[in-house]
């Protein structure tokens, strides 16, 4: 199989046993990820309409990362933030996980999601590292790592809130990007693990479906010389 073919294919593990088995291979479980997401949602629900409109999304993003770290660090995982990209690093040190809000297609096996917002240079470099690994293997990985977690493959826990008649539904998936895409949004995936959606009855819903801002998109500000 050629390099182009490898990057063009997307392996999708749908909800149920295939998704659970693949997560287990990575040292993860549906239950622990779901627990972290539920805890993050509880924190988000402390917001009111008087808060800044972006605050619920920022809280959810930040708490998701924190609770994933709290859940998995006792099992040998570690935290790292190279170039201000927050990561949960596997015990083997061979891959990492970060979190990001996703487009409305998130969590649907038959659709192709993207990150909801454009990403900064630091995040894009991690995606490019994924691409290089798929094309050339580990031998071509960055030889010098200045920060913990640098130069290793990175999975993205994508999530998306939507409104329902009863409250809010959260769709999520753990996916491995293989290209940086266009306009700063990541929209090309080598592998996707679809997680069961979570329904939240009642709670805080005024910003559902439009508040999934996160703190990892605007860290890097490109500067260009004026002609």
C-alpha positions as CSV (number, residue, x, y, z in Angstrom):
1,X,0.0,0.0,0.0
2,X,1.4,3.4,-1.0
3,X,1.8,6.4,1.2
4,X,-1.0,8.3,-0.5
5,X,-3.4,5.4,-0.1
6,X,-2.5,5.1,3.6
7,X,-3.3,8.8,4.2
8,X,-6.5,8.7,2.2
9,X,-8.1,5.8,4.2
10,X,-10.0,6.4,7.4
11,X,-10.5,3.5,9.8
12,X,-13.7,4.0,11.8
13,X,-14.5,2.0,14.9
14,X,-18.2,2.5,15.6
15,X,-19.9,2.4,18.9
16,X,-20.0,-0.9,20.7
17,X,-17.4,-3.7,20.9
18,X,-15.1,-2.4,18.1
19,X,-14.7,1.0,19.7
20,X,-14.2,-0.6,23.2
21,X,-11.6,-3.0,21.9
22,X,-9.6,-0.2,20.1
23,X,-9.8,2.0,23.2
24,X,-8.5,-0.9,25.3
25,X,-5.5,-1.3,23.0
26,X,-4.7,2.3,23.8
27,X,-5.1,1.8,27.5
28,X,-8.4,3.7,27.6
29,X,-12.1,2.9,28.3
30,X,-15.5,4.3,27.4
31,X,-16.5,4.5,31.0
32,X,-13.5,6.6,32.2
33,X,-13.7,9.0,29.3
34,X,-17.4,9.3,29.8
35,X,-16.9,10.0,33.5
36,X,-14.4,12.8,32.6
37,X,-16.9,14.3,30.1
38,X,-19.7,14.2,32.6
39,X,-17.6,15.9,35.3
40,X,-16.7,18.6,32.8
41,X,-20.4,19.1,31.9
42,X,-21.2,19.5,35.6
43,X,-18.6,22.3,35.8
44,X,-19.9,23.9,32.7
45,X,-23.4,24.0,34.3
46,X,-22.2,26.4,36.9
47,X,-22.3,29.1,34.2
48,X,-25.2,31.5,33.8
49,X,-26.4,33.7,31.0
50,X,-24.5,36.5,32.8
51,X,-21.2,34.9,32.1
52,X,-19.2,35.8,29.0
53,X,-20.6,33.7,26.1
54,X,-17.3,31.8,25.6
55,X,-16.9,30.8,29.2
56,X,-19.0,27.6,29.2
57,X,-17.0,26.2,26.3
58,X,-13.7,27.2,27.8
59,X,-14.6,25.6,31.1
60,X,-15.7,22.4,29.4
61,X,-12.5,22.1,27.4
62,X,-10.2,22.9,30.3
63,X,-12.0,20.6,32.7
64,X,-12.1,17.7,30.2
65,X,-8.3,17.8,30.0
66,X,-8.0,18.1,33.8
67,X,-10.3,15.3,34.5
68,X,-8.8,13.0,31.9
69,X,-5.4,13.7,33.6
70,X,-6.8,13.0,37.1
71,X,-8.4,9.8,35.8
72,X,-5.3,8.3,34.1
73,X,-2.3,9.6,35.9
74,X,-2.7,7.0,38.7
75,X,-2.4,4.4,35.9
76,X,1.0,5.6,34.7
77,X,0.0,8.3,32.3
78,X,1.6,11.8,32.6
79,X,0.7,15.3,31.7
80,X,2.7,17.7,29.5
81,X,2.1,21.0,27.8
82,X,4.7,21.5,25.1
83,X,4.3,24.9,23.4
84,X,1.2,25.3,25.6
85,X,-0.7,22.4,24.0
86,X,-2.1,20.4,27.0
87,X,-1.5,16.7,26.6
88,X,-2.2,13.4,28.4
89,X,0.8,11.2,27.6
90,X,0.5,7.4,27.5
91,X,2.7,5.4,29.9
92,X,4.8,4.2,27.0
93,X,5.4,7.7,25.9
94,X,4.5,6.7,22.4
95,X,1.4,8.9,21.9
96,X,-0.6,11.6,23.6
97,X,-4.2,12.8,23.8
98,X,-5.5,16.4,23.7
99,X,-9.1,17.7,23.5
100,X,-10.9,20.0,21.1
101,X,-14.4,21.1,20.3
102,X,-15.6,19.6,17.0
103,X,-18.1,20.4,14.2
104,X,-21.7,19.1,14.2
105,X,-20.5,16.0,12.4
106,X,-18.5,14.9,15.5
107,X,-19.5,11.4,16.8
108,X,-21.3,10.3,13.6
109,X,-19.5,7.4,11.9
110,X,-20.9,8.1,8.5
111,X,-19.8,11.8,8.5
112,X,-16.5,13.5,8.6
113,X,-16.0,16.1,11.4
114,X,-13.5,18.9,11.7
115,X,-12.3,20.9,14.7
116,X,-14.8,23.6,15.3
117,X,-12.2,26.4,15.3
118,X,-8.9,27.0,13.5
119,X,-5.8,25.8,15.4
120,X,-2.6,27.6,16.1
121,X,0.9,26.7,14.9
122,X,1.7,24.5,17.9
123,X,-1.3,22.2,17.3
124,X,-0.7,22.1,13.6
125,X,2.9,21.0,14.1
126,X,1.5,18.0,16.1
127,X,-0.8,17.1,13.3
128,X,2.1,17.3,10.8
129,X,4.1,15.0,13.1
130,X,1.2,12.5,12.8
131,X,1.3,12.8,9.0
132,X,5.1,12.3,8.9
133,X,4.8,9.2,11.1
134,X,2.1,7.7,8.8
135,X,4.2,8.4,5.7
136,X,7.6,7.5,6.9
137,X,7.3,5.6,10.2
138,X,9.1,6.4,13.4
139,X,12.5,6.6,11.8
140,X,11.5,10.0,10.5
141,X,10.2,11.4,13.8
142,X,11.7,14.5,15.1
143,X,15.1,13.5,16.6
144,X,15.4,16.1,19.3
145,X,12.6,16.7,21.7
146,X,12.9,19.8,23.7
147,X,9.8,19.4,25.8
148,X,8.0,16.4,27.3
149,X,5.4,15.1,24.8
150,X,7.0,16.8,21.8
151,X,7.3,14.9,18.5
152,X,4.9,12.0,19.3
153,X,1.6,11.1,17.7
154,X,-1.4,13.0,19.1
155,X,-5.0,11.8,19.3
156,X,-7.8,14.4,19.6
157,X,-10.8,13.9,21.8
158,X,-13.4,15.8,19.8
159,X,-16.7,16.7,21.3
160,X,-19.8,18.7,20.3
161,X,-22.8,19.9,22.2
162,X,-26.3,20.1,20.6
163,X,-29.7,20.9,21.9
164,X,-32.5,18.3,22.5
165,X,-36.0,18.7,23.7
166,X,-34.9,17.4,27.1
167,X,-31.7,19.4,27.5
168,X,-28.3,18.8,25.9
169,X,-26.6,15.9,24.0
170,X,-22.9,15.5,23.8
171,X,-21.3,13.7,20.9
172,X,-17.7,12.7,21.2
173,X,-15.0,10.6,19.4
174,X,-11.3,9.9,19.9
175,X,-9.6,10.5,16.5
176,X,-6.2,10.6,15.0
177,X,-5.6,13.4,12.4
178,X,-3.4,12.8,9.4
179,X,-3.3,16.2,7.8
180,X,-3.5,19.8,8.8
181,X,-6.4,20.6,6.4
182,X,-7.2,24.1,5.2
183,X,-7.9,27.4,7.0
184,X,-6.5,26.0,10.2
185,X,-9.3,23.5,10.8
186,X,-8.3,19.8,11.1
187,X,-10.7,17.8,9.0
188,X,-8.7,14.7,7.8
189,X,-8.5,11.6,9.9
190,X,-6.6,8.4,9.7
191,X,-8.5,6.7,12.5
192,X,-11.7,7.5,14.4
193,X,-13.2,5.8,17.5
194,X,-16.8,6.8,18.0
195,X,-18.0,7.1,21.6
196,X,-21.6,6.7,22.7
197,X,-23.4,10.1,23.0
198,X,-24.4,11.4,26.4
199,X,-27.8,13.0,27.2
200,X,-28.0,15.6,29.9
201,X,-31.5,16.5,31.0
202,X,-32.1,20.1,32.0
203,X,-29.0,21.9,33.2
204,X,-27.5,24.9,31.5
205,X,-28.5,25.0,27.8
206,X,-28.7,28.7,26.7
207,X,-25.3,28.4,24.8
208,X,-25.6,24.7,23.8
209,X,-24.6,24.1,20.2
210,X,-22.7,27.4,19.9
211,X,-20.5,27.6,23.0
212,X,-17.9,25.0,22.3
213,X,-15.1,27.4,22.3
214,X,-11.8,26.0,23.5
215,X,-8.5,27.4,24.6
216,X,-6.2,25.7,22.1
217,X,-7.1,27.6,19.0
218,X,-5.9,31.1,19.5
219,X,-2.6,30.6,21.3
220,X,-0.4,31.1,18.2
221,X,-0.9,34.3,16.3
222,X,0.7,34.3,12.9
223,X,2.7,37.4,12.1
224,X,3.4,38.4,8.6
225,X,5.7,41.2,7.3
226,X,3.8,44.0,5.5
227,X,4.9,44.5,1.9
